[in-house]
Amino acid sequence: MLTVYLLRHGQTDMNADSNRYCGLTDAELTDLGRKQAKHAGELVASIKFDAVYASPLQRSKITASLLELPNPVEVDPRLIELDFGSWEGKTREEFIAENPNSWERWNENPLIYPAGGDGETAQSVIDRLDNFYADKINQHVGKNILIVGHNGLNRIFLAHKLGMPVQNYRSILQENSCITRFILSEDNEFQLQRLNCK
């Protein structure tokens, strides 16, 4: 059994600018994002973590460092945000106006249709996260780990583990620097304990 504390990074300049899709764009934290990260650090300060993992993107790594936990931050490429392809850097309104078909296909079945028409599928995200968590269940049996990740990535994985249709992933709320906690077992059972706590 593994207890996972899942933290979305702090606000970025792209989040603050009409909620533009960041994806693989290496967006910077805003001053508010840094404050959010420090507040999240206060929320988890009393928890003993066996390890802290972060995406290779700076918004995740910097958020992890601002938590000021005693653990070193281990970067894992499997935790990188979903590649939104041609949607990167644009608002939803902008990219739907440019190509409504790619948005319709993604909403119909993100497991097989790539984001932006040329980005990543939700199935690709699920496969790499299933691989990551299988490793960590074996590595940290009975322990707590903290993961600093991303909005699209986290919500797709949670929808998958909860047995929801993955196209409904946006029904799960995960705000900047909020914490979600769940348990994973060796036989792949999943239990969501807390969602979007701040």
Legacy VTK file of the C-alpha trace (Angstrom):
# vtk DataFile Version 3.0
C-alpha trace
ASCII
DATASET POLYDATA
POINTS 198 float
0.000 0.000 0.000
1.182 3.518 -0.849
-0.243 6.855 0.316
0.135 9.587 -2.292
-0.157 13.310 -1.653
-0.739 14.882 -5.050
-0.050 18.602 -5.332
-0.656 20.809 -8.333
2.051 23.444 -8.878
1.465 27.100 -7.961
-0.062 29.636 -10.321
1.930 30.366 -13.480
1.999 33.419 -15.707
-0.051 31.424 -18.258
-2.649 30.425 -15.643
-2.974 34.093 -14.730
-3.305 35.158 -18.389
-6.845 33.943 -19.197
-5.916 30.379 -18.174
-3.844 29.621 -21.268
-2.985 25.957 -21.835
0.601 25.442 -20.611
1.237 21.801 -21.447
4.939 21.338 -22.149
5.569 25.096 -22.240
7.945 25.820 -19.358
5.847 28.579 -17.758
7.124 30.507 -14.728
5.443 30.837 -11.354
3.866 34.189 -10.524
4.435 35.877 -7.164
1.051 34.476 -6.128
2.154 31.022 -7.285
5.188 31.207 -5.023
3.024 32.249 -2.072
0.638 29.378 -2.823
3.547 26.929 -2.819
4.795 28.188 0.546
1.295 27.846 1.990
1.112 24.261 0.699
4.423 23.638 2.456
2.786 24.655 5.738
-0.048 22.173 5.091
2.321 19.229 4.665
5.098 20.268 7.083
4.056 17.750 9.737
3.869 14.775 7.331
6.847 12.434 7.003
7.442 11.674 3.341
9.568 8.823 2.100
10.188 10.743 -1.131
9.187 13.880 -3.036
8.782 13.699 -6.814
8.275 16.471 -9.364
7.777 16.950 -13.062
10.812 18.235 -14.980
9.002 21.501 -15.773
10.151 24.469 -13.661
6.678 25.298 -12.318
6.619 21.885 -10.664
10.257 21.783 -9.531
10.152 25.298 -8.067
6.861 24.596 -6.272
8.456 21.475 -4.771
11.502 23.427 -3.591
9.334 26.162 -2.014
7.629 23.556 0.191
10.903 23.497 2.179
10.669 19.800 3.019
13.765 17.890 4.197
13.537 15.443 1.282
15.486 16.031 -1.931
13.221 16.637 -4.924
13.478 13.780 -7.414
12.520 14.719 -10.979
10.741 12.060 -13.042
9.943 12.647 -16.747
6.797 10.490 -16.471
5.239 13.298 -14.399
5.471 15.915 -17.146
2.220 17.619 -18.162
0.105 16.445 -21.076
1.395 17.665 -24.443
-1.436 19.883 -25.706
0.063 20.219 -29.179
-1.351 23.147 -31.175
-3.375 24.282 -28.135
-0.253 25.269 -26.198
-0.172 28.928 -25.198
-3.767 29.529 -26.267
-7.046 29.922 -24.419
-9.805 27.397 -25.028
-11.817 30.041 -26.888
-8.863 30.764 -29.197
-8.076 27.217 -30.211
-11.722 26.172 -30.598
-12.226 29.113 -32.976
-9.166 27.982 -34.976
-10.070 24.286 -35.180
-13.340 23.192 -33.552
-12.951 19.641 -34.883
-9.861 18.893 -32.788
-11.716 19.980 -29.617
-14.777 17.904 -30.560
-12.654 14.788 -31.170
-10.788 15.272 -27.864
-14.096 15.618 -26.002
-15.494 12.568 -27.773
-12.621 10.261 -26.850
-9.347 11.668 -25.474
-8.024 8.132 -25.069
-7.494 7.886 -28.829
-7.611 11.466 -30.176
-4.555 13.596 -29.318
-4.957 16.978 -27.662
-4.662 19.775 -30.194
-4.738 17.215 -33.004
-0.965 16.724 -32.751
-0.282 16.452 -28.995
-0.654 13.546 -26.593
-3.575 11.215 -25.966
-5.035 10.621 -22.517
-4.135 6.937 -22.944
-0.470 7.891 -23.234
-0.756 9.869 -19.969
-2.467 6.946 -18.220
0.156 4.464 -19.447
3.120 6.501 -18.203
1.482 7.255 -14.850
0.456 3.618 -14.331
4.108 2.759 -14.957
5.319 5.431 -12.523
2.964 4.386 -9.724
3.705 0.671 -10.189
7.367 1.497 -9.561
6.602 3.632 -6.515
4.244 1.105 -4.874
7.129 -1.377 -4.860
9.719 1.197 -3.827
7.799 2.841 -0.956
5.610 0.097 0.527
3.543 1.408 3.457
4.960 4.931 3.122
3.859 8.437 2.126
5.118 10.148 -1.004
4.480 13.647 -2.332
4.121 14.358 -6.032
4.161 17.877 -7.480
2.462 17.604 -10.834
0.044 19.220 -13.235
-3.648 19.876 -13.687
-4.396 17.941 -16.887
-2.145 15.060 -15.911
-3.560 14.693 -12.395
-7.203 14.937 -13.430
-6.893 12.395 -16.244
-5.209 9.924 -13.880
-7.815 10.453 -11.148
-10.689 10.019 -13.613
-9.108 6.781 -14.834
-8.571 5.374 -11.331
-12.088 6.357 -10.215
-13.578 4.483 -13.181
-15.031 7.634 -14.733
-15.259 8.121 -18.494
-11.926 9.853 -19.063
-13.546 12.563 -21.201
-15.162 13.761 -17.937
-11.785 14.511 -16.333
-12.560 18.242 -16.212
-15.297 17.449 -13.650
-12.481 16.948 -11.117
-11.292 20.203 -9.592
-7.628 20.692 -8.784
-6.633 24.271 -8.075
-3.088 25.604 -7.927
-1.160 24.323 -4.879
-4.089 22.283 -3.579
-3.553 18.787 -2.224
-5.280 15.533 -3.117
-4.604 12.334 -1.159
-5.201 8.769 -2.270
-4.105 5.238 -1.477
-2.865 2.700 -4.012
-2.479 -0.979 -3.188
-0.269 -3.636 -4.723
-3.332 -5.253 -6.339
-4.241 -1.950 -8.041
-7.039 -0.892 -5.680
-7.516 2.877 -5.457
-9.081 4.921 -2.653
-9.511 8.688 -2.887
-9.317 10.182 0.607
-9.139 13.951 0.041
-9.595 16.158 -2.995
-8.404 19.723 -3.618
-7.560 20.597 -0.009
-5.993 23.952 0.801
LINES 1 199
198 0 1 2 3 4 5 6 7 8 9 10 11 12 13 14 15 16 17 18 19 20 21 22 23 24 25 26 27 28 29 30 31 32 33 34 35 36 37 38 39 40 41 42 43 44 45 46 47 48 49 50 51 52 53 54 55 56 57 58 59 60 61 62 63 64 65 66 67 68 69 70 71 72 73 74 75 76 77 78 79 80 81 82 83 84 85 86 87 88 89 90 91 92 93 94 95 96 97 98 99 100 101 102 103 104 105 106 107 108 109 110 111 112 113 114 115 116 117 118 119 120 121 122 123 124 125 126 127 128 129 130 131 132 133 134 135 136 137 138 139 140 141 142 143 144 145 146 147 148 149 150 151 152 153 154 155 156 157 158 159 160 161 162 163 164 165 166 167 168 169 170 171 172 173 174 175 176 177 178 179 180 181 182 183 184 185 186 187 188 189 190 191 192 193 194 195 196 197
